[in-house]
Amino acid sequence: MAKFQNIKRFFFKYSLIPPKKWRPAAIVLVASFFGLGLYILKLSNAAAYLSDDPQACVNCHVMTPQYITWSRSAHREVATCNDCHVPHNNMFNQYYFKAMDGLYHSYIFTIRAEPQVIQARQPSVEVIQDNCIRCHAPQVKDAKTEAFVEDHHFNRTDRTCWECHRETPHGRVKSLSAVGHMLEPIKAQTPSGLQVVPNWLKDAMQEKNQETLPQK
């Protein structure tokens, strides 16, 4: 009880509690902001960003080509989005970078200012390059190759890996019209119960199979 009184005195001391006649309006306003915040968190599926699930990246539909091209690449078997796009030097920096990047993406998507061609910003470029080297250190620092390949160290460390490996892992063609949604529904954009193969086609295939079965 004494602790509550101390908190109450603190709020009154710094005029953080409005006069009595304004308190109902203030309570409604605070509750509205709180409710709106919860609604936005739910609508944006914010909890998904705490995981390593690659489908969290397609909560914003503009990232669908990047997700689809990754899911058809060899990197799908060994690396998720977070393995390449966030730093791994320590956990604090990892989540800090992820939060700052996510806030920037949310802001751009909310004001509809996303570019026609999505390119990594300089901080992201540095992180991606560090992660390329982190995973592929044996190829980058191969002593045998350094001994007989001219400019090996320069070519492997003084430019980004994707200057040569342009199709890794997202490919060159990334537009929505070129990539589409393929035949793999994306959870964040797909209503529950959606079937890739429509019922009329299933029925037609079943009838066709029955016609081709040998008669007993």
N, C-alpha and C positions, 0 to 999 in steps of 0.2 A: 504493500500500500504506500509506504514511504517513497519507494522508487517511482511509482506512478505520479505522486505529488511533485517529485523533483522534475520529472519529464514535463508535467503540466506547467510548472513555473518557468522552465526553459522556453517553452513555446510562447507563453505570455510575455516573457521578458523581451524576446526579440520580435514581438508582434506577428508571430506566425499563425496565431489563431484570430480570425476576424471577429468583429463585434457581433453580439447576439443576433441582431436583425439580418446580418449577412450570412450567418452560419448555414441555414438551410440551402441557400443558393450555392454556397461554397462546397457543401457536402455533395450536392447533385453534380456540380462541375467536376470535382475530384473523382467521384464514382464514374462519371461519363468517360473521363480520360483513362481511368483504370480499365473500364470495360472495353473501350476502344482498343487499348493496348493489347489486352488479352485476345480480342477478336483478330487483330492484325497478326499476332503470333500464331494463332491457329490457322488463319487463312494462308499465311506464308510457309506453314509447316516448318517453323523455325527450329524445332527440336531435331529435325533431320540433319541440320548442319553440325550438330555435335558428334555425329557418327562419321564413318568412312564410306557410307553407302553412296556410290556414284550417282544414283538417281536423285540425290538431293540437289545436284547441280542443274537438273532440268526442272526445278520448281519454276524457274523463269524459262518460258518456252523458247527464248532466243538461243539457248544453249543446246537445243535438241540435236543439231548437226554434230556438235562436238561430242556429245554422249554417244550417238549412234556410230560415228566413225571409230571412236575408242572401242566400243563394244564389238566391233568387227576386226579389231587389230590384235596382233600378238601380245601387246602390252596388257590386254584384258586379263591374261592368265597370271601376271606377276605384279601389276601395279594398278592402284585406283587413282582417282583424281588427286587425293591428298598426298599420295606418294610423290607426285611430280610438282604440284602447284603450291605447296606450303613448305616452309623451312623445317628441318629436322634436327637443328643443332640443340634445341631444348624445348620442353613442353610449353613453357610460358610464351616464348617467341612464336611457336607454332599456332597457338590459339589466338594470340594477339594479331598476328598477320591474317589469320583466317577471319577474325572479327572485322578488322579494318577493310579487308578486301570485300567481305560480304556487305558491309554498310555502304561501300562505294557502289557496288553492283545494284543494291536495292535502290539507292538514290537515283542512279542512271535509269533503271528500269521503270521506276515510279513516274519520273518526269518524261518518259518516252524519248530519251536522248541516246538510246543505244545506236552505235554506228552500223552502217550496212556491212562493213567488214570488221569483225571483231579481232583485235590484236592485243597481245599482252603488253601491259605497261612496263616501264623499265624495272621497277622493283620485282615484278613477276618474272621478267626475263632473267634477272639475276638468280632468283630462287630456282627456276626451272633448270637453268644451266648447272647450278650447284648440284641439283638432284640427279641430273644426267651423269655427271662425273662421279657422284656418290655411288650410284648403282653400277656404272660401267668402268670403275677404276682399273680393273685388269686390262681392259682394252686401251684405256687412255694412257696408262703408265707402263705399258709392256716394254721391258728392257730390251728384248730381242728386236722388236720393231724399231725402237729408237736407234738401235745400232746401225741399221742398214736402210731405213727410210728417210729420205731427205726432208728436213723441216717437219719431222714428225711431232715434236713438242709444240711447235708454233701452230700447226694445223689442228692439233687436238685441244689446245688450251687458250689460244688467243682469238678465238671466234666462237660463235655459238654452234652447238652441235647441229641444229636444224638448218644451218646454211647449206649443208650437204644432205642431211637426212630430212628432207622436206615433207615426206609423207608419213613420218613417225610422230605420234601414232594416229593423227587425225586425218591424214590424206590431204590432197590439194583441193578437192571439190567439197565444199562445206555448206552450200546454200540449202535452205529448206526445200526448195523446189527440186534440187538435185538429189538430196539425201532422203527426204521424206521421213515417215515414221516406220518404214520397212514393214515387217510383220511382227515386230516386238512391241507390244503396248508398253507405254511408260506409265508407271504407277501414279506419278504426280499429275498426269494429264488425262488419265483414263478412268471413266466411270466404272464402278464395280459391276461385275457381271458382263462386261464387254467380251464378245467372242470375235476372234479374228476371222474365223470361217462362219459365214451366215448360215442360219438354219436351212434356208431353201437349198443351199449348195450341199449341206450335209445330207438332206433328204434325197437329193438327186444322186449323190454318190452312193447312198445306201441302196437305192432302187437299181442303180447300174450294177452294183456288186451282186445283188440278188439275181439279176438277169443272167450274169455270167457264171453263176455257180452251177456245177453239173447237177442235172436232175437225177434223183434216185429212182 
